[in-house]
Amino acid sequence: MILTFLKTFADNLFDRLEGFSKSRFWLLKSVMIITVLTLFYNAQNYPFMIEKKIAGQNVADSAIASRTNATDYGIDSTIASKATLHEFVQRQINTPLIVVPKYPWAGWRYRFTQGRSRQFRLTLPVLGHYLHLNVNGLILLQALCGIFIFVLVILLVTRITDDRVLGLLFALGLGFTYLGKASFIDIRPWFIGMAYFFLLVSMFSKKPVIIGLGILLASFTDERALIASGLIFIWWKLQLSGGERIGLKDIFKPDRFAISVISAWAVYFVTRNILAHQYGLTGFNGKSDMLTDIKVNYRYFMLDMLTGIKWFEIFIGLGLILLLRLKYYFITCLLLLNLGILAFAALADTDITKSITFIFPTVFISLYLMVKKGESDKNLRYLTLAIVVLCFIMMTRDIPAA
């Protein structure tokens, strides 16, 4: 009886969404509604973020001010005591190739401006420099791109499934995850939402130049995007094969999409190497606390895995099961390898949520495979609606850290 009621309710909802998706300006109206719902859903994060920003600044400032010999850290003590992440990013905007000094932050949670976190995150500072935007302007730009994330998700899912209802459900559900809300709740200028946006652009566009540019911009926004771009490579290989088996020879077979991704990798490393030698930008000015972070994070890792894309990980699990049933062992190993590297990066980071969210391209890969192998739109609708409800129920407070 209960299952019949739930099925009837879901079918009525799908009928209404289908009618809505055929209305005039449906995409614009959908994005506006989903954005508003996302902002209301995450309203509890805003005072929390402001509180953490102020607390983090005070702790960091007092820690530096207490240093009797700040010059040991390569920076004047007066400048160090006043420096905050917001102010430093403004300095990067003014001079994008400024060398990040070795800030002696107190404890692993307050390493906001270490060289290894900020030195090569140049995309937004360079954009701010040439567009004449300050830090607040870039934060607003990120919020605007957060709205376009929903546009890309709707259009991408609609292209995969030829079902606008699924596109709407996906965008709504992701609005309840960190992927959808990062661009709105990160009021400290980490710009992680921009990295997600650029990766989505490289998945959606079929133009090799834009694919490569999206990966390059994402990688210079956050180096974790470079790891995630391996999933973009797999995505385009599957697109060319039509979801069929991919072997080792297919991976090395040149095509316009593979060349664009590999070219982006090459440009990233060459540019980084040139900057390191020409301007002395090493990116490793502080002592690494990786082992310390792993010791702290492993106890909460499994729970924190669900704070990124939350229950959309069900799609990833189903996709991997499908690959194994089809005996696509090579592509399964490639996906697991990339996911494993991202999981390790999350474990070794002070903020698991930000890092683990980079697995999101695998959700679209799994959806694509399920559609290609004959899964019905109706079943996918039921599954996605259940995931949307679970994501809505699982509310989290997100602490931006690294």
N, C-alpha and C positions, 0 to 999 in steps of 0.2 A: 504493500500500500504506500509506504513512504517512498520507495523507489519510483513507483508510478507517478506520485505527486511531483517528485524532483524532475523526472523526465518530462512531464507535461510543462512544468515551469520553465525548464531549459528550452524546450521547443518553442514555447511562446516568446521567450526572450530572443531566440534566434530569428524568429519571424519578424519581430519588431526591429531588430538590428539590420536585417536584410532590407526591410522597407526603408529604414533610415539611410542605408548605404547607397540607395538608388536615388536619393533626393538631391536637389541642386546644392552645390557647394558642400557636399558631404564630407570631403576631406578636411576642409577648413573648419567646419563645425565640429568635427570629431576631434581634431587636434586641440581646439580651444577648450572643449569639455574635458578632455583627458588632462590637459595642463592644469586646469582649475582643480580637478579632483586630486591630482598629484600634489599640488601646493597645499590644499586643505589636509590631505592625508599626512603630510610631513610637517604640518604647522608646529607640532610639538618639538621638532628639531631646532627651530630657529633660536629661541631663547637659550637652549642648551649649547648651540654652536657659539653664540656670542659670549656666553659664560666661559666656555673652554678657551675661546680666543683670548679673552682678557686674562684668565688665569694662567694660560700658557705664556703670555707676554710677561706677566709679572714675575713668574718663576724664573724664566729665562733671563730677564733683566737683572734680578737680584743675584742670580748665580754668577753672571758675568761681572757685576759690580763688586762682588766679593773677591774676585781674583786680584791678587796683589801685583801680578806680573802678566798683564794681558798681552804684552808684546811677544811673549813666548808663543802665542797663538797666531802671530802674524797680523795683528790688527790693533790699532790704537784703542786704549781702554775707554776713552770717551765715546768714540764711535760705537764700540761694542756694546756698551751699556744702554745705548739708545736704539740699537738695531732690532727690528722685528722683521718677520717674513714679509709683511706688507711693504715696509719701507725698503727692504732689500730688492724685492721685485721691481719697485719703482726705480731703483738704481740700475737694475738690469734693463729696464725700458729706456732709460736715459743713455746707458752705455751697454748694449747687449753682450759685449765680449768682456765684461768686467770679470776679474778673477775672484772666485768665491773664497773668502778667507776661512780659517779654521776656527769656527766658533766653539767655545768650550761650554756647550749646553749641559745642564744638570740632568743627568739620567737619560735613559733610552727613549722616553716619551717626548722629550723636548729638543730633539735634534732637527728642528725645522729647516735650518739653512746650511747643513753640512754640504760640502762640495759634492759628495757623491749623490746627493739628492737633487741639487739645483743647477750644477755647473753646465750641463748640456741640455737642460730643459729650456730651449731658446725660442720655440715657436711663438709663444704668446708675447714674451718681451720684444721680439723682433716685430711682430704685428703691431704692438703698441707703439713702438718707436716710429714706424713708418706711417701708421694711421693716426698718430698724434693722440693716442688714448692713454690715460693714466691707469692705475691698477683697478680702480672702481669701474672704469669704462670697459676693461677687459672682463671683469666679473659679469657685467651686464651683457657683453658679447657672448660669454659662455651660457648665460641663461637663455639668450635667443637661440643659440645652437641646441640647447636642451629641448626647446620646442621642436626644432627640426629633427631631433632624434626620433620623436614620435612620428613625424612625417615619413622618415626613412623606414621605420619599422613597419608601419602600415603598408607602404608601397612594396617593400621587400617581401613581406609575408603574402600579400595579395598576388605578387608576381609568382611566388613559389606554388601557391595553392589555387590561384584563380578564385579566391573566396574573400571578399571584402570583410565579411563577418569575422573570419579568423584574424585578419589584419587588425581589426578594431579590438578584439579580445587580447591579442598579443600586446598591443601598445598599452592598453589599460592595465594589464597585468604587470608589464615591465615598469609602469609608472609607480607601482608599489614596491619596486626593488631599488637597489642602489644605482643600477644602470640608468633608470629613468629619472631618479631624483638628484643624482650627483651634481648636475649642472645648476640646480637651484639651491641646494642646502650647503654646498661648500663655499662659505663666505670668506674663507682664507684662500689666498690665490695659489692653490695647487693646480687648478685647471684640469683635473682628472676627467671631468665631463667632456672637455674638448678632445681628449685622446680617444674616448669612446666614440665621439661624433666622427672623427676622421677615419676611424676603422670601419664604421658603418658606411661611410661614403665609399670606401675602397671595396666594400662588399656589394654595394648597390650599383655603382657606375660600371658600365661595360667598356668604358674608354680606358685603354692601358695607361695613358698619361695621368688621368685622374686617380686611377688605382694606385699607381706608384707614388704620386704626390700625397695621397691620403695616408699611406703607410709612412712616408718620410716625415710628414708633419706630426703624425701621431707619435712617432718614435722620438722626435725632438720635443714633444710635449711631456712624455713620460717614457722612460726607457723600457718599462714593462710592456708597452705596446709593441716593441720590436719582437719580443717573444711571441705575443699573441698574433703577430702578422704571419707566423707559420700556419695558423689556422686559416688565414685568408688565402694562402697558397693552396692548401688542401681544398678549400671551398671552390676555387676556380678550376682546379683539376677535375673535381667532381662535376662541375657545370659542363666542362668540355666532354666528359665521358657520358653525360646523361644519367649519372648515378650508377653506372656499371662498374665492374671490377677495375681497380687500378693496380698496376704492378710496378716494379722498380723501373722498367724501361719507360713507362708512362710518366713517371716523376721526372726523369731526365730528358724527356722529349720536349724540345723547345716549342713554345707557343707564345702568343702575344701577351697573355695574362701572366704566365710564369716569368717571362722576361721582364715585365713591369715590376713584379714583386722583387725579383732578384736584383734588378737595377736599383730599386729603392734601398735594399740592404747594402749594396755596394756604395752608393752615394752616402748613406748614413755613416758607414765606417770610415770611408775616405775623408769625408768632411770632418768627422770627429778627430781623426788622426792629424789632419792639417791644423785644426784649431789647437790641438794639444801641443803641437810643435811650434806653431807660429806665435801663439799667445800665451802659452804656458798653462792652458786649461787642462788639468789632470783629471778632475772629477773625483779624486780620492784624497781629499785634503784632511779628512778626519779618520780616526781609528775606527775600523769596522767592528760593529757589535753583533755580527751575524749569529755567532754561537750563543750569545746572551739572549738574543731575540728568539732563537729556536727553543731554548730551554724554557722561556716564558710562554711561548705561543703554543707549544705542542699539547699542553693540557686542555686548551680550549679550541683546538684547531677544527675538530669535527663539527662543533656547534657553529663556529665562526664561518665555516664553509657555506652555511645557509644564509649568511647576511649579505651576500653579493647579489646573485640573481635568484636567491631563495628557491622556491619549488620548481622553477623552470629547469633545474638540474634533472628533474624527472625526464625531460626530453633527451638530455644527454645520455642518461642511463638506458633509455629505450633505444636510442640510436646505436649505442655500442652493442646492445643485445641483438639488434637487427643485423648489424655488420657481421657479428659472429655466426648468426644463423645462416647468413648468405655465404659464409666462409670467405669474407673479404679480410683476410688476416693481415695483409700488408698495410692497408689503409687504417685498420684498427690499431695496429702497432704505432703508426705515425701519429694518430690522434692521441693515444694514451701517452706517448712520449711527450708531445707538446703540452698536454694537460698536466702531466707529471712535473714538467719544468715550471709551469705556472703555479702549481700547488706548492712546490718547493720555494719558489720566489715569495709566495704568500706567507709560508711558514717562517721564512727568514726575514720577514718585514715586520715593522711595528704596527702596521694596519693591514690585517688580513682581508678585510672587506674590499678595499680598493684593488688589491692585487688579484684576488680570486674572481672579481667581476670580469676580468679580461678573458675568461673562458667563454663569454657570451656568444662568439661566432659559432661555437659547437652546437648551440641550440638551433640555429638556422640550418646548419649542416644536417643535423638529425631530422629536422622537419622536412628538408628537401628529400632526404633518402626515404622517409616514410611515405611521402607523396608519390615518389617515383616507383616505389614497390607496392603501390595499390591501396594504401590506407585511405579509407573514405573520409570525405570532409566532415561527415556527421560525427564519426568517432573522434576526429581531431578537435571538433568543436566541443564535445563533451569533456575531453581531456583538458583542453585549454581553459574552459570555464572553471573546472575543478581547481586547476592551478591558480587561476586568478583569485578565487575565493580563499585559497590557502595563503597566498601572498598577502592578501588584504588582512587576514586574521593575524598573521605573524608580523606585528609591528616591532621595529627596532630603532634604537637611537644610534646614530652613526657618529663616531669620533674621528675627524680627520687628523691623521698623524704624519704619514710619510708618503 
